């Protein structure tokens, strides 16, 4: 789940920052815990998607970028699901 160069505490901090940046960029209103979750899960998803096209992001900066991209994707998916008719 975590990058080999980023420990759990760093993953939580960086995930929180990435989630918060995505929240500001996407103009959504999530809480701190949701920002952390979106950032961490988003980083995992974005790294998986980027690896399909041969791009690898590592370290703190890479984790932050991947977390931001992934969190934006997750926010967009959440909005699409909430807006779709049941």
C-alpha positions in Angstrom: 0.0 0.0 0.0 2.8 2.4 0.7 5.8 3.4 -1.3 9.0 1.7 -0.1 10.6 5.2 0.4 7.6 6.6 2.4 6.8 5.3 5.9 3.4 5.1 7.4 3.6 8.4 9.3 4.9 10.2 6.2 2.1 8.5 4.1 -0.5 9.9 6.5 1.0 13.4 6.5 1.6 13.5 2.7 -1.8 11.9 2.1 -3.5 14.5 4.2 -1.7 17.3 2.3 -2.5 15.7 -1.1 -6.2 15.2 -0.1 -6.4 18.8 1.1 -4.9 20.1 -2.1 -7.3 18.0 -4.1 -10.2 19.3 -1.9 -9.2 22.9 -2.7 -8.7 22.2 -6.4 -12.0 20.3 -6.8 -13.9 22.7 -4.5 -15.3 20.0 -2.4 -15.8 19.9 1.4 -14.3 16.9 3.0 -13.0 16.5 6.5 -9.4 15.9 7.6 -9.8 12.1 7.9 -11.4 11.9 4.4 -8.6 14.1 3.0 -6.0 11.6 4.4 -7.9 8.6 3.1 -8.4 10.2 -0.3 -4.7 11.1 -0.5 -3.4 7.7 0.5 -5.9 5.7 -1.6 -5.5 8.2 -4.4 -1.7 7.7 -4.4 -2.1 4.0 -4.7 -4.6 4.3 -7.5 -2.7 7.0 -9.4 0.6 5.0 -9.1 -1.2 1.9 -10.5 -2.7 3.9 -13.4 0.6 5.7 -14.2 2.5 2.4 -14.1 0.3 1.2 -16.9 1.8 3.9 -19.2 5.3 3.4 -17.8 5.5 6.4 -15.4 6.8 5.8 -11.9 6.6 8.4 -9.2 8.7 7.8 -6.0 9.7 9.6 -2.9 7.8 12.3 -1.0 7.2 14.5 -4.0 6.1 11.6 -6.2 3.7 10.4 -3.5 2.3 13.9 -3.1 1.7 14.3 -6.9 0.2 10.8 -7.2 -2.0 11.4 -4.1 -3.2 14.7 -5.5 -4.0 13.1 -8.9 -5.7 10.1 -7.4 -7.7 12.1 -4.9 -9.0 14.3 -7.7 -10.0 11.2 -9.6 -11.8 9.8 -6.5 -13.6 13.1 -5.8 -14.8 13.2 -9.4 -16.0 9.6 -9.3 -17.8 10.3 -6.0 -19.6 13.2 -7.5 -20.6 11.2 -10.6 -22.0 8.4 -8.4 -24.0 10.9 -6.2 -25.4 12.7 -9.2 -26.5 9.6 -11.2 -30.1 8.7 -10.9 -30.9 5.6 -8.7 
